Amino acid sequence: MRKGLVMDYQENEILPENKSPAKPAKAITLKTWLAMGALAIVGQLAWAVENSWFNKFVTDMITPDPRPIAWMVAASAIVATLTTIFMGTWSDRSRSRWGRRKPFILIGYGLWGVMTAVFPLTALMKNISTAIVMVVLVDCIMTFFGSTANDAAFNAWTADITPSNKRGRVEGVLNFCLFVAQLISYTAAGMLIESKGYFVFFYALGGLVTVIGVIAASQIDEPSAETLPKPETTYWQDIRDLLDWRVLVENRKLFLLLLIITIAGIGFQVSFPYLIIYVTDTLEMPISSYMVIGGAMLVGSAVLAIPLGFLAEKINRKWLTLVSLLLSALGYFLFSTSTNLILLALYGLLWLGMNTAFAIVSMAWLKDLLPVESRGRFLGVRMIFAVMLPMIFGPMIGQALIRQFGTPTMLGAEAGFLPAPIIFVIGAIITVFAIIPLFFFDKRKTTDQTKA
């Protein structure tokens, strides 16, 4: 499972600096722009759906027990992290006549769509225990292909083919594609599910990812393999270097910031996997109401992203982190107190908007603190702290709270619980705890004119 809305602002380069390909000389062509945009949109759309509607599908079609969602989220987060590290390293070393990243992108997108279309078939299992196992398994297989194609190969390819003076506009295009994909997930996806059902929706999405992914991937160009230096180390040496924990031991501030990111991520994941279920089932609102809430959260956060990025450059990193975490926690808490559509949209915007602020400033601060010789390498390991750990512990805390405080419900003969407002309250409390490591930063000025 992908990192959710907040963490999407943080992912791009995953290659070690000392393993970057030679600088591309050619300008980016219109064909490349179109292929890049198509791959980015369908990839982010698949991730956005997996982060939200997969969970709703499990509750509506298999079991209302919240535990399978927690298991699915945790397992897919582990798969995503390990896949990005291992397959990304493999694509770094690839020198095939079909291309360096292209085979990973083309095959990965094709099978990513197939597994997305297969996902709803898990509901046809008559034995619930078997269905739950298959849900987790299929999601993990889908995540493997998605992380191979998108997180590892596609992101590396965009770095390979982008001249340094075009990186800004490429990042702008990729973030715009992210916004478009998530907007589709919040609006069109809900309308299609409501009108046609889950099976038609997942078949359509899977077909879209496979067809557009394969067509777009077949059109991408790469630097010739002959221009790339051959790897001087073995595959396992590269993996060992990637997981060099001495970077943490030798950099106290870096460890403290990663601890903040992990704790805040856990707070976010306590409630986010159950958000749709809470709005549509606990509050008994139609999917169209969730689309209003989700759309307000997403559009508002996207509008805030540019000024927040500006503030991250102008304001002390430490204090902007503190304020964004506290306001985000306030948004969590207020969201738990209301059943009014407009207020939920406003509180949700405060919650997600301030999470966006935290994501932007924490990533900028992280890049300030990374040692130059380990910068690229450690951005890959960052996934352990920003993705894997939060998505293991957050949903597990959430499901335990739901089972203890949620409203009992039934789906056929299957008993379960509907999410309770307390998941947002506990998410807020955990988020507040994330500020504690801030007080262990010293007050000496850093080279980026911020106080660490």
DRENDO-1510 file (C-alpha; in Angstrom, 1 decimal, always signed):
<recs>
REC; n; res; u; v; w
REC; 1; MET; +0.0; +0.0; +0.0 .
REC; 2; ARG; +1.2; +3.5; -0.9 .
REC; 3; LYS; +2.0; +6.1; +1.7 .
REC; 4; GLY; -1.2; +8.0; +1.7 .
REC; 5; LEU; -2.0; +11.5; +0.9 .
REC; 6; VAL; +0.6; +13.2; +3.1 .
REC; 7; MET; +3.6; +11.2; +2.1 .
REC; 8; ASP; +3.0; +11.6; -1.6 .
REC; 9; TYR; +4.7; +15.0; -1.4 .
REC; 10; GLN; +7.9; +13.3; -0.3 .
REC; 11; GLU; +8.7; +10.7; -2.9 .
REC; 12; ASN; +10.9; +11.2; -5.9 .
REC; 13; GLU; +14.6; +10.5; -6.2 .
REC; 14; ILE; +15.6; +7.1; -4.8 .
REC; 15; LEU; +18.9; +6.6; -6.5 .
REC; 16; PRO; +22.2; +6.9; -4.6 .
REC; 17; GLU; +24.1; +9.9; -5.9 .
REC; 18; ASN; +27.1; +7.9; -6.7 .
REC; 19; LYS; +25.0; +5.7; -9.0 .
REC; 20; SER; +23.2; +8.3; -10.9 .
REC; 21; PRO; +23.2; +8.0; -14.7 .
REC; 22; ALA; +25.1; +10.5; -16.8 .
REC; 23; LYS; +23.3; +13.8; -17.2 .
REC; 24; PRO; +21.0; +13.6; -20.2 .
REC; 25; ALA; +21.8; +15.9; -23.1 .
REC; 26; LYS; +18.5; +15.9; -24.9 .
REC; 27; ALA; +15.5; +18.1; -24.2 .
REC; 28; ILE; +12.4; +16.3; -23.1 .
REC; 29; THR; +10.2; +15.8; -26.1 .
REC; 30; LEU; +6.4; +16.1; -26.3 .
REC; 31; LYS; +6.1; +12.3; -26.6 .
REC; 32; THR; +8.1; +11.9; -23.4 .
REC; 33; TRP; +6.0; +14.5; -21.6 .
REC; 34; LEU; +2.8; +12.8; -22.6 .
REC; 35; ALA; +4.1; +9.3; -21.6 .
REC; 36; MET; +5.3; +10.7; -18.3 .
REC; 37; GLY; +1.9; +12.4; -17.6 .
REC; 38; ALA; -0.1; +9.3; -18.5 .
REC; 39; LEU; +2.1; +7.0; -16.4 .
REC; 40; ALA; +2.0; +9.4; -13.4 .
REC; 41; ILE; -1.8; +9.8; -13.5 .
REC; 42; VAL; -2.8; +6.1; -13.8 .
REC; 43; GLY; -0.1; +5.1; -11.3 .
REC; 44; GLN; -1.2; +7.6; -8.7 .
REC; 45; LEU; -4.9; +6.8; -9.3 .
REC; 46; ALA; -4.2; +3.1; -8.6 .
REC; 47; TRP; -2.4; +4.0; -5.4 .
REC; 48; ALA; -5.1; +6.4; -4.3 .
REC; 49; VAL; -7.8; +3.8; -4.8 .
REC; 50; GLU; -5.8; +1.2; -3.0 .
REC; 51; ASN; -5.3; +3.5; +0.0 .
REC; 52; SER; -9.1; +4.1; +0.3 .
REC; 53; TRP; -11.6; +2.1; -1.7 .
REC; 54; PHE; -9.8; -1.2; -1.1 .
REC; 55; ASN; -10.6; -0.8; +2.6 .
REC; 56; LYS; -14.2; +0.1; +2.0 .
REC; 57; PHE; -14.6; -2.9; -0.3 .
REC; 58; VAL; -13.4; -5.3; +2.4 .
REC; 59; THR; -15.9; -3.8; +4.9 .
REC; 60; ASP; -18.8; -3.9; +2.4 .
REC; 61; MET; -18.1; -7.2; +0.7 .
REC; 62; ILE; -16.2; -9.5; +3.0 .
REC; 63; THR; -16.3; -8.6; +6.7 .
REC; 64; PRO; -16.9; -5.6; +8.9 .
REC; 65; ASP; -14.1; -6.8; +11.2 .
REC; 66; PRO; -11.5; -4.0; +11.1 .
REC; 67; ARG; -8.5; -6.3; +11.6 .
REC; 68; PRO; -8.2; -7.5; +8.0 .
REC; 69; ILE; -7.8; -3.8; +6.9 .
REC; 70; ALA; -5.0; -3.4; +9.4 .
REC; 71; TRP; -3.3; -6.6; +8.2 .
REC; 72; MET; -3.7; -5.6; +4.6 .
REC; 73; VAL; -2.3; -2.1; +5.1 .
REC; 74; ALA; +0.7; -3.3; +7.1 .
REC; 75; ALA; +1.6; -6.2; +4.8 .
REC; 76; SER; +1.4; -4.0; +1.7 .
REC; 77; ALA; +3.5; -1.3; +3.3 .
REC; 78; ILE; +6.2; -3.8; +4.0 .
REC; 79; VAL; +6.0; -5.1; +0.5 .
REC; 80; ALA; +6.1; -1.6; -1.0 .
REC; 81; THR; +9.2; -0.6; +1.1 .
REC; 82; LEU; +11.2; -3.8; +0.3 .
REC; 83; THR; +10.1; -3.8; -3.3 .
REC; 84; THR; +11.3; -0.2; -3.8 .
REC; 85; ILE; +14.7; -1.0; -2.3 .
REC; 86; PHE; +15.3; -4.4; -4.0 .
REC; 87; MET; +13.7; -3.7; -7.4 .
REC; 88; GLY; +15.0; -0.2; -7.5 .
REC; 89; THR; +18.6; -1.5; -7.0 .
REC; 90; TRP; +18.0; -4.1; -9.7 .
REC; 91; SER; +16.9; -1.4; -12.1 .
REC; 92; ASP; +19.9; +0.7; -11.2 .
REC; 93; ARG; +22.1; -2.2; -12.4 .
REC; 94; SER; +20.1; -3.1; -15.4 .
REC; 95; ARG; +21.8; -2.8; -18.8 .
REC; 96; SER; +19.4; -4.7; -21.1 .
REC; 97; ARG; +19.0; -4.1; -24.8 .
REC; 98; TRP; +15.3; -3.3; -24.1 .
REC; 99; GLY; +16.3; -0.4; -21.8 .
REC; 100; ARG; +17.3; +0.2; -18.2 .
REC; 101; ARG; +14.0; +1.1; -16.6 .
REC; 102; LYS; +11.6; +0.5; -19.5 .
REC; 103; PRO; +11.1; -3.3; -19.0 .
REC; 104; PHE; +10.3; -2.8; -15.3 .
REC; 105; ILE; +7.8; +0.0; -16.1 .
REC; 106; LEU; +6.1; -1.8; -19.0 .
REC; 107; ILE; +5.7; -5.2; -17.4 .
REC; 108; GLY; +5.0; -3.7; -14.0 .
REC; 109; TYR; +2.2; -1.5; -15.1 .
REC; 110; GLY; +0.7; -4.3; -17.2 .
REC; 111; LEU; +0.5; -6.7; -14.2 .
REC; 112; TRP; -0.4; -4.0; -11.8 .
REC; 113; GLY; -3.6; -3.4; -13.7 .
REC; 114; VAL; -4.3; -7.1; -13.9 .
REC; 115; MET; -4.0; -7.6; -10.2 .
REC; 116; THR; -6.2; -4.6; -9.5 .
REC; 117; ALA; -8.9; -6.2; -11.6 .
REC; 118; VAL; -8.4; -9.5; -9.8 .
REC; 119; PHE; -8.8; -7.9; -6.4 .
REC; 120; PRO; -12.7; -8.0; -6.2 .
REC; 121; LEU; -12.8; -11.7; -7.0 .
REC; 122; THR; -11.6; -12.3; -3.4 .
REC; 123; ALA; -15.2; -11.6; -2.3 .
REC; 124; LEU; -16.4; -14.7; -4.2 .
REC; 125; MET; -14.6; -17.0; -1.7 .
REC; 126; LYS; -17.3; -18.7; +0.3 .
REC; 127; ASN; -15.0; -19.2; +3.3 .
REC; 128; ILE; -14.4; -15.8; +5.0 .
REC; 129; SER; -11.0; -16.8; +6.4 .
REC; 130; THR; -9.9; -17.8; +3.0 .
REC; 131; ALA; -11.3; -14.5; +1.5 .
REC; 132; ILE; -9.3; -12.5; +4.1 .
REC; 133; VAL; -6.1; -14.3; +3.3 .
REC; 134; MET; -6.6; -13.8; -0.4 .
REC; 135; VAL; -7.4; -10.1; +0.1 .
REC; 136; VAL; -4.1; -9.6; +1.8 .
REC; 137; LEU; -2.2; -11.7; -0.7 .
REC; 138; VAL; -3.7; -10.1; -3.8 .
REC; 139; ASP; -3.1; -6.6; -2.4 .
REC; 140; CYS; +0.6; -7.5; -1.7 .
REC; 141; ILE; +1.1; -8.9; -5.2 .
REC; 142; MET; -0.5; -5.8; -6.7 .
REC; 143; THR; +1.7; -3.6; -4.5 .
REC; 144; PHE; +4.8; -5.5; -5.6 .
REC; 145; PHE; +4.1; -4.8; -9.3 .
REC; 146; GLY; +3.0; -1.2; -8.5 .
REC; 147; SER; +6.1; -0.4; -6.5 .
REC; 148; THR; +8.3; -2.0; -9.1 .
REC; 149; ALA; +6.7; +0.0; -11.9 .
REC; 150; ASN; +6.1; +3.3; -10.2 .
REC; 151; ASP; +8.0; +3.8; -6.9 .
REC; 152; ALA; +11.2; +2.2; -8.2 .
REC; 153; ALA; +11.5; +2.3; -12.0 .
REC; 154; PHE; +9.2; +5.2; -13.0 .
REC; 155; ASN; +10.6; +7.7; -10.4 .
REC; 156; ALA; +14.2; +6.7; -11.3 .
REC; 157; TRP; +13.4; +7.1; -15.0 .
REC; 158; THR; +12.1; +10.6; -14.6 .
REC; 159; ALA; +15.4; +11.5; -12.9 .
REC; 160; ASP; +17.4; +9.7; -15.6 .
REC; 161; ILE; +15.9; +11.7; -18.5 .
REC; 162; THR; +15.5; +15.1; -16.9 .
REC; 163; PRO; +18.2; +17.8; -17.4 .
REC; 164; SER; +19.0; +19.7; -14.2 .
REC; 165; ASN; +17.4; +22.9; -15.5 .
REC; 166; LYS; +14.1; +21.1; -16.1 .
REC; 167; ARG; +13.7; +19.3; -12.8 .
REC; 168; GLY; +11.5; +22.0; -11.4 .
REC; 169; ARG; +8.9; +21.8; -14.1 .
REC; 170; VAL; +9.0; +18.0; -14.1 .
REC; 171; GLU; +8.3; +18.0; -10.4 .
REC; 172; GLY; +5.4; +20.4; -11.0 .
REC; 173; VAL; +3.9; +18.1; -13.7 .
REC; 174; LEU; +4.2; +15.1; -11.4 .
REC; 175; ASN; +2.6; +16.8; -8.5 .
REC; 176; PHE; -0.2; +18.1; -10.8 .
REC; 177; CYS; -0.7; +14.5; -12.0 .
REC; 178; LEU; -0.9; +13.4; -8.3 .
REC; 179; PHE; -3.6; +16.0; -7.7 .
REC; 180; VAL; -5.6; +14.9; -10.7 .
REC; 181; ALA; -5.4; +11.2; -9.8 .
REC; 182; GLN; -6.5; +11.8; -6.2 .
REC; 183; LEU; -9.3; +14.1; -7.3 .
REC; 184; ILE; -10.6; +11.3; -9.6 .
REC; 185; SER; -10.3; +8.9; -6.7 .
REC; 186; TYR; -12.4; +11.1; -4.4 .
REC; 187; THR; -15.1; +11.9; -7.0 .
REC; 188; ALA; -15.4; +9.8; -10.1 .
REC; 189; ALA; -14.4; +6.6; -8.3 .
REC; 190; GLY; -17.2; +7.1; -5.7 .
REC; 191; MET; -19.8; +7.8; -8.4 .
REC; 192; LEU; -18.9; +4.7; -10.4 .
REC; 193; ILE; -19.0; +2.5; -7.4 .
REC; 194; GLU; -22.3; +3.9; -6.3 .
REC; 195; SER; -23.9; +3.5; -9.8 .
REC; 196; LYS; -22.2; +0.3; -11.1 .
REC; 197; GLY; -20.8; -1.5; -8.1 .
REC; 198; TYR; -17.3; -2.6; -7.0 .
REC; 199; PHE; -16.7; -5.3; -9.6 .
REC; 200; VAL; -17.3; -3.0; -12.6 .
REC; 201; PHE; -15.2; -0.3; -10.9 .
REC; 202; PHE; -12.2; -2.5; -10.3 .
REC; 203; TYR; -12.4; -4.1; -13.7 .
REC; 204; ALA; -12.4; -0.6; -15.3 .
REC; 205; LEU; -9.6; +0.7; -13.2 .
REC; 206; GLY; -7.4; -2.4; -13.8 .
REC; 207; GLY; -8.0; -2.2; -17.5 .
REC; 208; LEU; -7.2; +1.5; -17.5 .
REC; 209; VAL; -3.9; +1.0; -15.6 .
REC; 210; THR; -2.9; -1.9; -17.9 .
REC; 211; VAL; -3.8; -0.4; -21.3 .
REC; 212; ILE; -2.6; +3.2; -20.6 .
REC; 213; GLY; +0.4; +1.9; -18.7 .
REC; 214; VAL; +1.6; -0.5; -21.4 .
REC; 215; ILE; +1.0; +2.0; -24.2 .
REC; 216; ALA; +2.7; +4.9; -22.4 .
REC; 217; ALA; +5.6; +2.7; -21.3 .
REC; 218; SER; +6.2; +1.5; -24.8 .
REC; 219; GLN; +6.7; +5.1; -25.9 .
REC; 220; ILE; +9.3; +6.1; -23.4 .
REC; 221; ASP; +12.9; +6.7; -24.4 .
REC; 222; GLU; +16.0; +6.1; -22.3 .
REC; 223; PRO; +19.7; +6.9; -22.5 .
REC; 224; SER; +21.5; +4.1; -24.4 .
REC; 225; ALA; +22.8; +1.3; -22.1 .
REC; 226; GLU; +26.2; +1.7; -23.8 .
REC; 227; THR; +26.6; +5.2; -22.3 .
REC; 228; LEU; +26.2; +3.9; -18.8 .
REC; 229; PRO; +29.1; +2.7; -16.7 .
REC; 230; LYS; +29.0; -0.9; -15.6 .
REC; 231; PRO; +28.4; -1.6; -11.9 .
REC; 232; GLU; +31.6; -2.0; -10.0 .
REC; 233; THR; +29.9; -3.7; -7.0 .
REC; 234; THR; +27.7; -6.7; -6.6 .
REC; 235; TYR; +23.9; -6.4; -6.2 .
REC; 236; TRP; +24.1; -7.4; -2.5 .
REC; 237; GLN; +26.9; -4.9; -1.9 .
REC; 238; ASP; +24.6; -2.2; -3.2 .
REC; 239; ILE; +21.8; -3.5; -0.9 .
REC; 240; ARG; +24.2; -3.5; +2.1 .
REC; 241; ASP; +25.3; +0.0; +1.4 .
REC; 242; LEU; +21.7; +1.2; +1.1 .
REC; 243; LEU; +21.0; -0.1; +4.5 .
REC; 244; ASP; +23.9; +1.6; +6.2 .
REC; 245; TRP; +22.5; +2.5; +9.6 .
REC; 246; ARG; +25.7; +4.3; +10.6 .
REC; 247; VAL; +24.1; +7.4; +9.0 .
REC; 248; LEU; +21.6; +7.4; +11.9 .
REC; 249; VAL; +24.1; +6.7; +14.6 .
REC; 250; GLU; +26.4; +9.5; +13.4 .
REC; 251; ASN; +23.6; +12.0; +12.8 .
REC; 252; ARG; +21.6; +12.6; +15.9 .
REC; 253; LYS; +19.4; +15.4; +14.4 .
REC; 254; LEU; +18.6; +13.2; +11.4 .
REC; 255; PHE; +17.4; +10.4; +13.8 .
REC; 256; LEU; +15.3; +12.8; +15.8 .
REC; 257; LEU; +13.6; +14.1; +12.6 .
REC; 258; LEU; +12.9; +10.6; +11.3 .
REC; 259; LEU; +11.4; +9.8; +14.8 .
REC; 260; ILE; +9.1; +12.8; +14.4 .
REC; 261; ILE; +8.0; +11.7; +10.9 .
REC; 262; THR; +7.4; +8.1; +12.1 .
REC; 263; ILE; +5.2; +9.2; +15.1 .
REC; 264; ALA; +3.2; +11.7; +13.0 .
REC; 265; GLY; +2.8; +9.0; +10.4 .
REC; 266; ILE; +1.4; +6.6; +12.9 .
REC; 267; GLY; -1.0; +9.2; +14.1 .
REC; 268; PHE; -2.2; +9.8; +10.6 .
REC; 269; GLN; -2.6; +6.0; +9.9 .
REC; 270; VAL; -4.7; +5.4; +13.0 .
REC; 271; SER; -7.7; +6.8; +11.3 .
REC; 272; PHE; -7.0; +7.4; +7.6 .
REC; 273; PRO; -7.5; +3.7; +6.4 .
REC; 274; TYR; -11.0; +3.8; +8.1 .
REC; 275; LEU; -12.0; +7.3; +6.9 .
REC; 276; ILE; -14.4; +6.3; +4.2 .
REC; 277; ILE; -16.0; +3.7; +6.4 .
REC; 278; TYR; -16.4; +6.2; +9.2 .
REC; 279; VAL; -18.2; +8.7; +7.0 .
REC; 280; THR; -20.4; +6.4; +5.0 .
REC; 281; ASP; -21.2; +3.7; +7.6 .
REC; 282; THR; -20.7; +5.2; +11.1 .
REC; 283; LEU; -22.2; +8.7; +10.2 .
REC; 284; GLU; -24.5; +7.0; +7.6 .
REC; 285; MET; -23.7; +9.6; +4.9 .
REC; 286; PRO; -24.0; +8.7; +1.2 .
REC; 287; ILE; -20.8; +8.3; -0.8 .
REC; 288; SER; -21.6; +11.7; -2.4 .
REC; 289; SER; -21.1; +13.3; +1.0 .
REC; 290; TYR; -17.8; +11.6; +1.4 .
REC; 291; MET; -16.8; +13.0; -2.1 .
REC; 292; VAL; -17.6; +16.5; -0.8 .
REC; 293; ILE; -15.5; +16.0; +2.3 .
REC; 294; GLY; -12.6; +14.3; +0.5 .
REC; 295; GLY; -12.7; +16.8; -2.3 .
REC; 296; ALA; -12.6; +19.8; +0.1 .
REC; 297; MET; -9.6; +18.2; +1.9 .
REC; 298; LEU; -7.8; +17.5; -1.3 .
REC; 299; VAL; -8.4; +20.7; -3.3 .
REC; 300; GLY; -7.7; +22.8; -0.2 .
REC; 301; SER; -4.5; +21.0; +0.5 .
REC; 302; ALA; -3.4; +21.3; -3.1 .
REC; 303; VAL; -4.1; +25.1; -3.1 .
REC; 304; LEU; -2.1; +25.4; +0.2 .
REC; 305; ALA; +0.8; +23.4; -1.1 .
REC; 306; ILE; +2.5; +26.3; -3.0 .
REC; 307; PRO; +2.3; +29.0; -0.2 .
REC; 308; LEU; +3.3; +26.3; +2.4 .
REC; 309; GLY; +6.3; +25.4; +0.3 .
REC; 310; PHE; +7.3; +29.1; +0.3 .
REC; 311; LEU; +6.8; +29.3; +4.1 .
REC; 312; ALA; +9.0; +26.2; +4.5 .
REC; 313; GLU; +11.9; +28.2; +2.9 .
REC; 314; LYS; +11.3; +31.4; +4.9 .
REC; 315; ILE; +10.3; +30.2; +8.4 .
REC; 316; ASN; +12.3; +28.4; +11.0 .
REC; 317; ARG; +12.0; +24.6; +10.3 .
REC; 318; LYS; +11.5; +23.7; +13.9 .
REC; 319; TRP; +8.7; +26.1; +14.7 .
REC; 320; LEU; +6.8; +25.5; +11.4 .
REC; 321; THR; +7.0; +21.8; +12.2 .
REC; 322; LEU; +5.6; +22.4; +15.7 .
REC; 323; VAL; +2.7; +24.6; +14.5 .
REC; 324; SER; +1.7; +22.3; +11.6 .
REC; 325; LEU; +1.6; +19.3; +13.9 .
REC; 326; LEU; -0.4; +21.0; +16.6 .
REC; 327; LEU; -2.9; +22.4; +14.1 .
REC; 328; SER; -3.1; +19.0; +12.4 .
REC; 329; ALA; -3.9; +17.4; +15.7 .
REC; 330; LEU; -6.6; +20.0; +16.3 .
REC; 331; GLY; -8.1; +19.1; +12.9 .
REC; 332; TYR; -8.1; +15.4; +13.9 .
REC; 333; PHE; -9.9; +16.2; +17.2 .
REC; 334; LEU; -12.5; +18.6; +15.7 .
REC; 335; PHE; -13.3; +16.0; +13.0 .
REC; 336; SER; -14.3; +13.6; +15.7 .
REC; 337; THR; -16.8; +16.0; +17.2 .
REC; 338; SER; -19.0; +16.8; +14.2 .
REC; 339; THR; -21.7; +15.1; +12.1 .
REC; 340; ASN; -22.3; +18.2; +9.9 .
REC; 341; LEU; -21.1; +17.9; +6.3 .
REC; 342; ILE; -19.7; +21.4; +6.0 .
REC; 343; LEU; -17.9; +21.3; +9.3 .
REC; 344; LEU; -16.5; +17.9; +8.5 .
REC; 345; ALA; -15.1; +19.3; +5.3 .
REC; 346; LEU; -13.6; +22.3; +7.1 .
REC; 347; TYR; -12.1; +20.2; +9.9 .
REC; 348; GLY; -10.8; +17.7; +7.4 .
REC; 349; LEU; -9.2; +20.5; +5.4 .
REC; 350; LEU; -7.4; +21.7; +8.6 .
REC; 351; TRP; -6.3; +18.1; +9.4 .
REC; 352; LEU; -5.0; +17.3; +5.9 .
REC; 353; GLY; -3.8; +20.8; +5.1 .
REC; 354; MET; -1.6; +20.9; +8.1 .
REC; 355; ASN; -0.4; +17.4; +7.4 .
REC; 356; THR; +0.6; +18.7; +4.0 .
REC; 357; ALA; +2.5; +21.6; +5.7 .
REC; 358; PHE; +4.3; +19.0; +7.9 .
REC; 359; ALA; +5.1; +16.8; +4.9 .
REC; 360; ILE; +6.7; +19.7; +3.0 .
REC; 361; VAL; +8.7; +21.2; +5.9 .
REC; 362; SER; +9.9; +17.8; +7.2 .
REC; 363; MET; +11.1; +16.8; +3.7 .
REC; 364; ALA; +12.9; +20.1; +3.3 .
REC; 365; TRP; +14.5; +19.7; +6.7 .
REC; 366; LEU; +15.4; +16.1; +6.0 .
REC; 367; LYS; +17.3; +17.2; +2.9 .
REC; 368; ASP; +19.1; +19.8; +5.0 .
REC; 369; LEU; +20.3; +17.2; +7.5 .
REC; 370; LEU; +21.2; +14.3; +5.2 .
REC; 371; PRO; +25.0; +13.9; +4.8 .
REC; 372; VAL; +26.1; +14.7; +1.3 .
REC; 373; GLU; +27.8; +11.4; +0.7 .
REC; 374; SER; +24.6; +9.4; +1.9 .
REC; 375; ARG; +21.8; +11.7; +0.6 .
REC; 376; GLY; +20.4; +9.7; -2.2 .
REC; 377; ARG; +21.0; +6.3; -0.5 .
REC; 378; PHE; +19.2; +7.4; +2.7 .
REC; 379; LEU; +16.1; +8.7; +0.8 .
REC; 380; GLY; +15.4; +5.1; -0.1 .
REC; 381; VAL; +15.8; +3.9; +3.5 .
REC; 382; ARG; +13.5; +6.8; +4.5 .
REC; 383; MET; +10.6; +4.7; +3.4 .
REC; 384; ILE; +11.0; +2.5; +6.4 .
REC; 385; PHE; +10.3; +5.4; +8.7 .
REC; 386; ALA; +7.9; +7.4; +6.6 .
REC; 387; VAL; +5.9; +4.5; +5.1 .
REC; 388; MET; +6.5; +1.0; +6.6 .
REC; 389; LEU; +6.5; +1.7; +10.3 .
REC; 390; PRO; +3.5; +4.1; +10.3 .
REC; 391; MET; +1.4; +1.8; +8.2 .
REC; 392; ILE; +2.1; -1.2; +10.4 .
REC; 393; PHE; +1.5; +0.4; +13.8 .
REC; 394; GLY; -1.1; +3.0; +12.9 .
REC; 395; PRO; -3.8; +0.7; +11.5 .
REC; 396; MET; -3.2; -1.8; +14.2 .
REC; 397; ILE; -3.9; +0.8; +16.8 .
REC; 398; GLY; -7.0; +1.9; +14.9 .
REC; 399; GLN; -8.5; -1.6; +14.6 .
REC; 400; ALA; -7.9; -2.2; +18.3 .
REC; 401; LEU; -9.8; +1.0; +19.1 .
REC; 402; ILE; -12.6; +0.2; +16.7 .
REC; 403; ARG; -13.0; -3.3; +18.3 .
REC; 404; GLN; -13.1; -1.8; +21.8 .
REC; 405; PHE; -15.2; +1.3; +21.2 .
REC; 406; GLY; -16.9; +0.8; +17.8 .
REC; 407; THR; -20.6; +0.1; +17.1 .
REC; 408; PRO; -21.3; -3.6; +16.6 .
REC; 409; THR; -22.5; -4.5; +13.1 .
REC; 410; MET; -23.2; -7.5; +10.9 .
REC; 411; LEU; -22.5; -8.4; +7.3 .
REC; 412; GLY; -24.5; -11.6; +6.7 .
REC; 413; ALA; -23.2; -13.9; +9.4 .
REC; 414; GLU; -20.0; -11.9; +9.9 .
REC; 415; ALA; -19.8; -9.8; +13.0 .
REC; 416; GLY; -17.7; -6.6; +13.2 .
REC; 417; PHE; -17.5; -3.0; +14.4 .
REC; 418; LEU; -18.0; +0.4; +12.8 .
REC; 419; PRO; -15.3; +2.9; +13.4 .
REC; 420; ALA; -15.8; +5.2; +16.4 .
REC; 421; PRO; -14.8; +8.9; +16.7 .
REC; 422; ILE; -12.1; +7.9; +19.2 .
REC; 423; ILE; -9.8; +6.9; +16.3 .
REC; 424; PHE; -9.4; +10.6; +15.4 .
REC; 425; VAL; -8.9; +11.6; +19.1 .
REC; 426; ILE; -6.1; +9.1; +19.6 .
REC; 427; GLY; -4.6; +10.1; +16.2 .
REC; 428; ALA; -4.6; +13.6; +17.5 .
REC; 429; ILE; -2.9; +12.6; +20.7 .
REC; 430; ILE; -0.2; +10.6; +18.9 .
REC; 431; THR; +0.4; +13.5; +16.6 .
REC; 432; VAL; +1.0; +15.8; +19.6 .
REC; 433; PHE; +3.5; +13.3; +20.9 .
REC; 434; ALA; +5.4; +13.8; +17.7 .
REC; 435; ILE; +6.5; +17.2; +18.8 .
REC; 436; ILE; +8.5; +15.9; +21.8 .
REC; 437; PRO; +11.7; +15.1; +19.8 .
REC; 438; LEU; +11.7; +18.7; +18.7 .
REC; 439; PHE; +12.8; +19.8; +22.1 .
REC; 440; PHE; +16.0; +17.7; +21.8 .
REC; 441; PHE; +17.3; +19.7; +18.9 .
REC; 442; ASP; +19.9; +22.3; +19.9 .
REC; 443; LYS; +19.6; +26.0; +19.1 .
REC; 444; ARG; +22.7; +26.4; +16.9 .
REC; 445; LYS; +22.1; +27.8; +13.4 .
REC; 446; THR; +22.5; +25.4; +10.5 .
REC; 447; THR; +23.8; +26.3; +7.1 .
REC; 448; ASP; +20.4; +26.7; +5.6 .
REC; 449; GLN; +19.6; +29.6; +8.0 .
REC; 450; THR; +17.2; +27.6; +10.0 .
REC; 451; LYS; +17.5; +26.6; +13.6 .
REC; 452; ALA; +17.7; +22.8; +14.0 .
</recs>
